[in-house]
Amino acid sequence: MSQSAGAHSVGETIARIEQATERLIASGSALSDEQIREPSRLPGWTRGHVLTHVARNADGLANLLTWAQTGEQTPQYASVEERDAQIEAGAGRPAAEIVTDLSSSAQAFVAQARELPEEAWLAQVQGLRGPWHPAWFTLHRRLHEVEIHHVDLAAGYAPSDWPDALVTDLLYRVTGQLVANPETPDIVVTDSDTGRQFLLRPAGASGLAVTGPGHALLAWLLGRDDGSALSAEPAGPLPTIPPF
């Protein structure tokens, strides 16, 4: 998460969500019924699973906006089991039906976000997993969900297609989470595009230095790439990164 993220940037973030969603819908709309049942980049999931998941994510995050506005606890999902069942039930639908669902759920989320009172963006909410956060961060969660799963769709959209601003924001978010995970290896990563460095090891510890383009670093840290485009010092295999 970049330092500029916050309640004051709501309008800009909503616009970024709309642009990312339009790109995802375009990719989904190009798929036939046969292609949407083909494997995605996520083990055990077809492209239909991925797009249905993104649609249900819009519904779930809309629940958090309702929570922020009303003050009444409205869970993102009733349970992990119910969320998984909804995805499984929707994954086998015809491509056109899945894309329509993706579009309508996304539009409903954005419409609700645009109508949320300014003071509600500072309300604290909590998703199915993870810590409490202000409601404005729900928008960043949605943007990241759409962009990451667009790559997972395996339909021509690659990490190199991620907008630069997204790469920067997500590098801050992902490394911030990883540095708090005791299973994270001692490494420092350097974005060769911007020169930014992200420390994933205790101060003074000797560990691995990994360097490469921001999108390639991000894809590797997210488990979406093997890191073959990255360089390591000292040279050798890259370590395993805990799941995001």
DRENDO-1510 file (C-alpha; in Angstrom, 1 decimal, always signed):
<recs>
REC; n; res; u; v; w
REC; 1; MET; +0.0; +0.0; +0.0 .
REC; 2; SER; +1.5; +3.3; -1.1 .
REC; 3; GLN; +1.8; +6.2; +1.3 .
REC; 4; SER; -0.7; +8.2; -0.8 .
REC; 5; ALA; -3.5; +5.6; -0.2 .
REC; 6; GLY; -6.3; +6.8; +2.0 .
REC; 7; ALA; -9.9; +8.1; +2.3 .
REC; 8; HIS; -8.9; +11.2; +0.2 .
REC; 9; SER; -8.1; +9.0; -2.8 .
REC; 10; VAL; -11.5; +7.2; -3.0 .
REC; 11; GLY; -12.5; +8.7; -6.3 .
REC; 12; GLU; -9.2; +7.9; -8.0 .
REC; 13; THR; -9.3; +4.3; -6.7 .
REC; 14; ILE; -12.8; +3.7; -7.9 .
REC; 15; ALA; -11.8; +4.9; -11.3 .
REC; 16; ARG; -8.9; +2.5; -11.3 .
REC; 17; ILE; -11.2; -0.3; -10.3 .
REC; 18; GLU; -13.5; +0.5; -13.2 .
REC; 19; GLN; -10.6; +0.4; -15.7 .
REC; 20; ALA; -9.3; -2.9; -14.3 .
REC; 21; THR; -12.7; -4.4; -14.4 .
REC; 22; GLU; -13.3; -3.3; -18.0 .
REC; 23; ARG; -10.0; -5.1; -19.0 .
REC; 24; LEU; -11.1; -8.2; -17.2 .
REC; 25; ILE; -14.5; -8.2; -18.7 .
REC; 26; ALA; -13.0; -7.8; -22.2 .
REC; 27; SER; -10.8; -10.9; -21.6 .
REC; 28; GLY; -13.7; -12.9; -20.2 .
REC; 29; SER; -16.0; -11.9; -23.1 .
REC; 30; ALA; -13.5; -13.3; -25.6 .
REC; 31; LEU; -13.8; -16.8; -24.1 .
REC; 32; SER; -16.1; -19.5; -25.5 .
REC; 33; ASP; -18.0; -21.9; -23.4 .
REC; 34; GLU; -15.3; -24.5; -24.0 .
REC; 35; GLN; -12.5; -22.1; -23.1 .
REC; 36; ILE; -14.1; -20.9; -19.9 .
REC; 37; ARG; -14.0; -24.5; -18.7 .
REC; 38; GLU; -10.3; -24.9; -19.4 .
REC; 39; PRO; -7.8; -24.7; -16.5 .
REC; 40; SER; -6.7; -21.3; -15.1 .
REC; 41; ARG; -3.4; -20.6; -13.6 .
REC; 42; LEU; -4.8; -21.6; -10.2 .
REC; 43; PRO; -4.5; -25.3; -9.3 .
REC; 44; GLY; -7.9; -27.0; -9.5 .
REC; 45; TRP; -9.7; -24.0; -10.9 .
REC; 46; THR; -11.1; -23.4; -14.3 .
REC; 47; ARG; -11.4; -19.9; -15.9 .
REC; 48; GLY; -15.0; -20.1; -14.8 .
REC; 49; HIS; -14.0; -20.6; -11.2 .
REC; 50; VAL; -11.7; -17.5; -11.4 .
REC; 51; LEU; -14.4; -15.2; -12.9 .
REC; 52; THR; -17.1; -16.5; -10.5 .
REC; 53; HIS; -14.8; -15.9; -7.6 .
REC; 54; VAL; -14.2; -12.3; -8.7 .
REC; 55; ALA; -17.9; -11.7; -9.0 .
REC; 56; ARG; -18.6; -13.1; -5.5 .
REC; 57; ASN; -15.7; -11.0; -4.2 .
REC; 58; ALA; -17.6; -7.9; -5.3 .
REC; 59; ASP; -20.7; -9.0; -3.4 .
REC; 60; GLY; -18.6; -9.8; -0.3 .
REC; 61; LEU; -16.8; -6.5; -0.3 .
REC; 62; ALA; -20.1; -4.7; -0.8 .
REC; 63; ASN; -21.1; -6.2; +2.5 .
REC; 64; LEU; -18.2; -4.5; +4.1 .
REC; 65; LEU; -19.3; -1.1; +2.6 .
REC; 66; THR; -22.8; -1.8; +4.1 .
REC; 67; TRP; -21.1; -2.4; +7.5 .
REC; 68; ALA; -19.2; +0.8; +7.2 .
REC; 69; GLN; -22.3; +2.8; +6.4 .
REC; 70; THR; -24.7; +1.3; +8.9 .
REC; 71; GLY; -22.4; +0.4; +11.7 .
REC; 72; GLU; -24.1; -3.0; +11.8 .
REC; 73; GLN; -21.6; -6.0; +11.4 .
REC; 74; THR; -22.2; -7.4; +7.9 .
REC; 75; PRO; -19.7; -10.2; +7.2 .
REC; 76; GLN; -17.9; -10.4; +3.9 .
REC; 77; TYR; -19.1; -14.0; +3.6 .
REC; 78; ALA; -21.2; -16.2; +5.9 .
REC; 79; SER; -18.4; -18.7; +5.9 .
REC; 80; VAL; -15.5; -20.0; +3.9 .
REC; 81; GLU; -17.6; -23.1; +3.0 .
REC; 82; GLU; -20.5; -21.0; +1.7 .
REC; 83; ARG; -18.1; -18.9; -0.4 .
REC; 84; ASP; -16.5; -22.0; -1.9 .
REC; 85; ALA; -19.9; -23.5; -2.6 .
REC; 86; GLN; -21.0; -20.4; -4.4 .
REC; 87; ILE; -17.9; -20.4; -6.6 .
REC; 88; GLU; -18.2; -24.1; -7.4 .
REC; 89; ALA; -21.9; -23.7; -8.2 .
REC; 90; GLY; -21.3; -20.9; -10.6 .
REC; 91; ALA; -18.1; -22.1; -12.4 .
REC; 92; GLY; -19.9; -24.4; -14.9 .
REC; 93; ARG; -22.3; -21.8; -16.3 .
REC; 94; PRO; -22.1; -20.7; -19.9 .
REC; 95; ALA; -19.5; -18.0; -20.6 .
REC; 96; ALA; -21.9; -15.3; -21.4 .
REC; 97; GLU; -23.8; -15.9; -18.1 .
REC; 98; ILE; -20.5; -15.8; -16.1 .
REC; 99; VAL; -19.4; -12.6; -17.7 .
REC; 100; THR; -22.8; -10.9; -17.2 .
REC; 101; ASP; -22.6; -11.9; -13.5 .
REC; 102; LEU; -19.1; -10.5; -13.3 .
REC; 103; SER; -20.2; -7.2; -14.9 .
REC; 104; SER; -23.4; -6.7; -12.8 .
REC; 105; SER; -21.7; -7.5; -9.5 .
REC; 106; ALA; -18.9; -5.1; -10.3 .
REC; 107; GLN; -21.2; -2.4; -11.3 .
REC; 108; ALA; -23.2; -2.8; -8.1 .
REC; 109; PHE; -20.1; -2.6; -5.9 .
REC; 110; VAL; -18.9; +0.6; -7.7 .
REC; 111; ALA; -22.3; +2.2; -7.4 .
REC; 112; GLN; -22.5; +1.5; -3.7 .
REC; 113; ALA; -19.0; +2.9; -3.2 .
REC; 114; ARG; -19.8; +6.1; -5.0 .
REC; 115; GLU; -22.8; +6.6; -2.7 .
REC; 116; LEU; -21.0; +5.9; +0.6 .
REC; 117; PRO; -20.9; +9.0; +2.9 .
REC; 118; GLU; -17.5; +10.5; +3.3 .
REC; 119; GLU; -17.3; +9.8; +7.0 .
REC; 120; ALA; -18.1; +6.1; +6.5 .
REC; 121; TRP; -14.7; +5.5; +4.7 .
REC; 122; LEU; -13.0; +5.8; +8.0 .
REC; 123; ALA; -15.1; +3.1; +9.7 .
REC; 124; GLN; -13.3; +0.0; +10.7 .
REC; 125; VAL; -14.4; -3.3; +9.1 .
REC; 126; GLN; -12.9; -6.8; +8.8 .
REC; 127; GLY; -12.9; -9.3; +6.0 .
REC; 128; LEU; -13.1; -13.1; +6.1 .
REC; 129; ARG; -9.4; -13.1; +6.9 .
REC; 130; GLY; -6.9; -10.6; +8.0 .
REC; 131; PRO; -6.9; -7.6; +10.4 .
REC; 132; TRP; -9.4; -4.9; +10.8 .
REC; 133; HIS; -9.0; -2.0; +8.4 .
REC; 134; PRO; -10.7; +1.3; +7.4 .
REC; 135; ALA; -13.4; +1.0; +4.8 .
REC; 136; TRP; -11.4; +2.9; +2.2 .
REC; 137; PHE; -9.0; +0.0; +2.1 .
REC; 138; THR; -11.8; -2.2; +0.8 .
REC; 139; LEU; -11.4; -0.4; -2.5 .
REC; 140; HIS; -7.7; -1.4; -2.7 .
REC; 141; ARG; -8.6; -4.9; -1.9 .
REC; 142; ARG; -11.1; -5.0; -4.8 .
REC; 143; LEU; -8.6; -3.4; -7.2 .
REC; 144; HIS; -5.9; -5.9; -6.3 .
REC; 145; GLU; -8.3; -8.8; -6.5 .
REC; 146; VAL; -9.4; -7.9; -10.0 .
REC; 147; GLU; -5.8; -7.4; -11.3 .
REC; 148; ILE; -4.2; -10.5; -9.7 .
REC; 149; HIS; -7.0; -12.8; -10.9 .
REC; 150; HIS; -6.9; -11.3; -14.3 .
REC; 151; VAL; -3.5; -12.8; -14.6 .
REC; 152; ASP; -4.8; -16.1; -13.1 .
REC; 153; LEU; -7.4; -16.3; -15.9 .
REC; 154; ALA; -4.6; -17.3; -18.3 .
REC; 155; ALA; -6.2; -15.5; -21.1 .
REC; 156; GLY; -3.4; -13.3; -22.4 .
REC; 157; TYR; -3.1; -10.8; -19.5 .
REC; 158; ALA; +0.3; -11.0; -17.9 .
REC; 159; PRO; +2.1; -9.4; -14.9 .
REC; 160; SER; +3.9; -7.1; -17.4 .
REC; 161; ASP; +0.4; -5.7; -18.2 .
REC; 162; TRP; -0.1; -4.5; -14.6 .
REC; 163; PRO; -0.2; -0.7; -14.4 .
REC; 164; ASP; +2.9; +0.8; -12.7 .
REC; 165; ALA; +0.8; +2.3; -9.9 .
REC; 166; LEU; -0.7; -1.1; -9.1 .
REC; 167; VAL; +2.7; -2.7; -9.0 .
REC; 168; THR; +4.0; -0.1; -6.6 .
REC; 169; ASP; +0.9; -0.3; -4.3 .
REC; 170; LEU; +0.9; -4.1; -4.2 .
REC; 171; LEU; +4.7; -4.3; -3.6 .
REC; 172; TYR; +4.1; -2.2; -0.4 .
REC; 173; ARG; +1.1; -4.3; +0.6 .
REC; 174; VAL; +2.7; -7.7; -0.1 .
REC; 175; THR; +6.1; -7.0; +1.4 .
REC; 176; GLY; +4.4; -5.4; +4.5 .
REC; 177; GLN; +2.5; -8.6; +5.0 .
REC; 178; LEU; +5.5; -10.9; +4.4 .
REC; 179; VAL; +7.8; -9.0; +6.8 .
REC; 180; ALA; +5.4; -9.9; +9.6 .
REC; 181; ASN; +5.4; -13.6; +8.7 .
REC; 182; PRO; +8.0; -15.6; +10.5 .
REC; 183; GLU; +8.1; -18.0; +7.6 .
REC; 184; THR; +9.4; -15.3; +5.2 .
REC; 185; PRO; +13.0; -15.8; +4.2 .
REC; 186; ASP; +15.7; -13.2; +5.0 .
REC; 187; ILE; +15.8; -11.2; +1.7 .
REC; 188; VAL; +15.8; -7.7; +0.4 .
REC; 189; VAL; +14.1; -7.1; -2.9 .
REC; 190; THR; +15.0; -4.2; -5.3 .
REC; 191; ASP; +12.7; -2.9; -8.0 .
REC; 192; SER; +15.1; -2.2; -10.8 .
REC; 193; ASP; +12.5; +0.0; -12.6 .
REC; 194; THR; +12.2; +2.5; -9.7 .
REC; 195; GLY; +15.1; +1.7; -7.4 .
REC; 196; ARG; +12.8; +1.1; -4.5 .
REC; 197; GLN; +14.0; -1.5; -2.0 .
REC; 198; PHE; +11.8; -3.6; +0.3 .
REC; 199; LEU; +13.4; -5.2; +3.4 .
REC; 200; LEU; +12.1; -8.6; +4.3 .
REC; 201; ARG; +14.7; -9.5; +6.9 .
REC; 202; PRO; +15.7; -8.2; +10.4 .
REC; 203; ALA; +18.1; -5.2; +10.4 .
REC; 204; GLY; +21.6; -6.4; +10.3 .
REC; 205; ALA; +20.8; -10.0; +9.1 .
REC; 206; SER; +22.7; -11.4; +6.2 .
REC; 207; GLY; +20.4; -12.8; +3.6 .
REC; 208; LEU; +19.6; -12.8; -0.1 .
REC; 209; ALA; +19.3; -9.8; -2.4 .
REC; 210; VAL; +16.8; -10.2; -5.2 .
REC; 211; THR; +16.6; -7.7; -8.0 .
REC; 212; GLY; +14.4; -7.3; -11.1 .
REC; 213; PRO; +11.5; -5.3; -12.7 .
REC; 214; GLY; +8.7; -4.5; -10.3 .
REC; 215; HIS; +6.1; -6.5; -12.1 .
REC; 216; ALA; +8.4; -9.6; -12.1 .
REC; 217; LEU; +9.2; -9.2; -8.4 .
REC; 218; LEU; +5.5; -8.8; -7.6 .
REC; 219; ALA; +4.5; -11.9; -9.6 .
REC; 220; TRP; +7.2; -13.9; -7.9 .
REC; 221; LEU; +6.2; -12.7; -4.4 .
REC; 222; LEU; +2.5; -13.5; -5.2 .
REC; 223; GLY; +3.4; -17.0; -6.4 .
REC; 224; ARG; +2.4; -16.2; -10.0 .
REC; 225; ASP; +5.9; -16.6; -11.4 .
REC; 226; ASP; +9.0; -18.7; -10.9 .
REC; 227; GLY; +11.3; -15.7; -10.7 .
REC; 228; SER; +13.4; -16.6; -13.7 .
REC; 229; ALA; +13.6; -13.0; -14.8 .
REC; 230; LEU; +15.1; -12.0; -11.4 .
REC; 231; SER; +18.7; -11.9; -10.3 .
REC; 232; ALA; +20.0; -13.1; -6.9 .
REC; 233; GLU; +23.0; -12.2; -4.9 .
REC; 234; PRO; +24.6; -14.5; -3.9 .
REC; 235; ALA; +23.6; -16.5; -7.0 .
REC; 236; GLY; +21.5; -19.6; -6.5 .
REC; 237; PRO; +17.9; -20.8; -6.4 .
REC; 238; LEU; +15.3; -18.4; -5.1 .
REC; 239; PRO; +13.7; -19.2; -1.8 .
REC; 240; THR; +10.1; -20.2; -1.3 .
REC; 241; ILE; +7.8; -17.4; -0.4 .
REC; 242; PRO; +4.8; -17.9; +2.0 .
REC; 243; PRO; +1.4; -17.6; +0.3 .
REC; 244; PHE; -0.1; -14.1; +0.2 .
</recs>
